[in-house]
Amino acid sequence: MSLGDDTGQTRTRMPERGGDPYGGARRGGRSSSRSLVTVVGVVVLLIAAIAFANRGGGDSATEEGDGSGDSPKAAATAPSGEKPVDTKASGIPSGFAHDRQGAESAAANYSVALGSAEMFNKDRRREIVNTVYAPDIAASRQADLDRAYSNAEFLANIGLDKNGQAPAGQTFVSRVVPVGTKVTASSANDASVEVWYTSLFGLSGEGSTNPVIESWYTTTYQLKWIDNDWKVTDFQQKDGPVPVGRDQKASTADDMTKAVEEYGGFTYAR
């Protein structure tokens, strides 16, 4: 089967003037544009570092289907009305069904955990990696991921200290919001699942020089059925598809911080 060759190109829409996002971080002309490009570029470098750290293992999944011969070759993401899981491991949904829908739900929920601000905390990062990755993969990736997420230059460029903490009075935002999922290949115990999502990244709070920005990506997760659950063995990420942004006034630092603190995430199902 063909996985398709459509690609996207991330475009950053600057906030509308007014409201002063955020405080002293006024955006004016080319200087602010270059600053934002620098931040986005650094994020891309981190993504590349993480992708490099997670290389390894091939796509062992077979052509799309569940092995029964009667599975559809393509299916649009649509709500099923079924709750994906009732349990959590280390605060992350777990115990997904051993079928296509279970693999899609696992990929969506794992993308939220792997794209969270908690990945910048060493102890929490290790809990997340040990929960979502296959045991042998997690063990071999920890050191590489620790180096990627503790890079002093990267942390400084996004406004965090050496421990991944935001300055006083500011809130670090790194949140993935899945929009849809698609199984591109599957067999009895392997699945390749694409997750299309939007990502929020930056610092909210008065005086932030890296206001929260929005980006769009598609990540393909290679999953394997291990110990009665789906686990990640590898992933690849690409930009887009990116929708046309609407011209909306950017929220104030206070509104953005309140939103991040008050609105929780979801457990994602197909």
N, C-alpha and C positions, 0 to 999 in steps of 0.2 A: 504494500500500500504506500501511497505517497503521503508524507506528512505535510506537504504544502511548502511553498517557498515565499509566502508573503512575509514581508518584514515591515517594521515600523520605525519611525524616526521621532525621538522624543523632542518636543518643542516646549519651551518654557514661556508661559504668558505672564508678563509683568503685572503686578497688582495695579489697579486703577489709582490714580493720585487722590489723596484725601484720606483723612483718618490717621495719617502718619504711622505706617507699619514699620518698625515698632519703635516708638519713642525717638531716640537719637539715631535710629537706623533709617534715616530718610533715603529714598531712592531717587537719584537724580542723574539722568543722562547716562553717558557712556561709562562713567566710573562704577556706578552701581551694577550695570550690566556685566562688566568684566568681573566684578566681585561675585555675582551670582554664578557666572559661567565657571569661575574657579571652584566654587563650592560643588557645583554639579560634576565638574571634572574629577574632583577628589572622590566623590561618591562613586563615580564610575570606576576609578582606580581601585577602590576598596572592593567593589563588586568583582572586578577582574581578579583581585588577589584571592578573594574567597572562592571564586570559580576555579582558580588554579589550585587552591588548597584542596578542593573537592574533586579534582580529576581522578580518574581511576575507575575501573569497572566498566564493562561494556553494556550495551543495551541488550539484555538477554531476553527481552520480551519478543514474542512472535508477532505475526501480523494480527491486526485488530480482530478481537473475538475472544470468547471465554473458553474456547476449546470444545464447545458443544456443537459447533457448526451452525447454530441457528441464531447467533448474536448479530444484530444489525451492524453494518459496516460504518455507519455514522449516526450520531444522535445528538440533537441540539440539547444544550443544558436547559433543563426545566425543573421547577420544584416538584418534588415527589410527595411532599407532605409527611414524609417519614423522618422521625428524629434519628440522626446518624448514630449517636452513642449515648450511653448513660454514665460512663465512667471517665475519669481523668488520671493521668500519670504525670506527676510533677506539675500539675496545673494545666496540662495540655490534653485535649480530648484524645481518647484512646479506645481500643477495642472495636475497631471498624469492621464492618461486614466483609466476608471473604467473597466479594463480587465486584463488578465494575463500579457500582454506586459507592461502595465502601472505599474503593481506591480513590475515586474523585473527592470524596469527603475528607479522606486522610490528607491528600495533597493540598487541598484548600486550607485546612486547619494547620498543617505543618508550615505552610508558607507564611501564615500569620505569626507563628512562633519564631521562625527563622528570620523574619523581617522586623521583629520587635526591638524596642529600645533595650529590652532585657539582655539582648545578645552583647551589649557593651559592658555588662557586668560579668566578670570572669566566672564566679561561682554559678550564677544563673545560666550563663552560656553553656557551661558543661552539663548542667541538668537538661537543658533543652536538647543539646546534641545527643546526649545519651538516650533521650526519650524518643526522638524522631528518626535517628539513624540506625541502620543495622549495626549490631554490636561490633563486628570486626571493622566496619567502616568508621564508626565513632571513635574507636580507640586510635586509629591511625590518623584521624583528622584533628584531634584536639590541639596538638601543639601548633599545627599550621594555622588553625583558626585563632588561637590565642595570639599568635604573632600578627595576624591580619587586623584583629580588632584592638590591639594595644599599640599600634604604630603611633608614636608620639607626634609626628608631623601631621598625620591625618587627623588625629584627635584635636590638635591645636587649630587646624584649619576649619574645623566645624564647630569650634568654640567650646570643646570639652577639655577637662584636665586629664592628667595621665591615667586617672582611674575611671575615665569615661563619665565623669560627673559634670552636670551643667553648672554655670556660675550661679551664685546666690540670686534669687529673684527670677530665674529663668527656668523653663521646662524643656527638656530635650524630647523631641517628637520623632519617632520612627515607627510608622504603623502601616501595615499592609491590609488592603481591603479588597478581597477577591470579588471579581465581577462575574466570572464564569469558569467552567472547567470542561475539558474534553479528553477522553481516552483516545490515544493515537495508536496504541498497540497493547495487547494483553494476551496472557496465557493463564493457566491454572494458578500459578504462583508468582507471576511477574506482571507488571503493568507500567505503561508509560503514559503519564497524565500531564496535560498542559493546563496551567492556571494563568488566566488573564486577570491582572489586578492593577489597581492604582496604589501609589505609595506616597505617604506624607513624610517629609523629612526636614528637620531644621530645629531652630530654637525659638520658642515663644516666650515673650516677656519683654518688659521695657528695656530698651537699649540693645536688644539683640541685633547683631549685624548679619545674622544668617536666618532671616524669617522662614517660616515653614513653607515649603514649596511642594507642588504636586508633580508626580511623574507616572508614566504608564509602562508596564512591562508584561512579558509573557515568559513564565518559567516552566520548563519541562522537567518533571520529576520522574526518575526511574525508581520504582517501588518493588519490593520483594515481600512475600508473605512469610513472616518469621515469628515464631512463638505466638501464633494466633492473632497477629496484627500486621498491618502494612508498615514497612519501614523504608526509609530513603536510602538508596545506595549511590545515587549520583544525581546531578541536575545541570541544566544548561539554561542560560537566560538571554533574552533578546529584548530590544526596545519595542514598545507598542503592542497592538494598534493604539494610536493616540487620537482621541476625539478632538474636534475643534472646540477650543475653550470659549466660554461665554465671557463677555466683558462684565465682570462683577467687581464691586468695591471690596478690596481686601479687608478682612476683619481686623479689629484692633488687637493688640497684644493681650489685653485682659480677656476679650471674648475667645480668642484662640486657646489660651491657657485653660479657661473654664471648660471649653468644649472637650479638650483632651482629657481633663481630669474627671469630668462628669459623664461622658459618654463611653460606656464600655464596649467591648467587642462581642462577637457572636461565635457560636459553634456552627460551623458551616456544613450544610448538607447539599446534596445534588439538587 
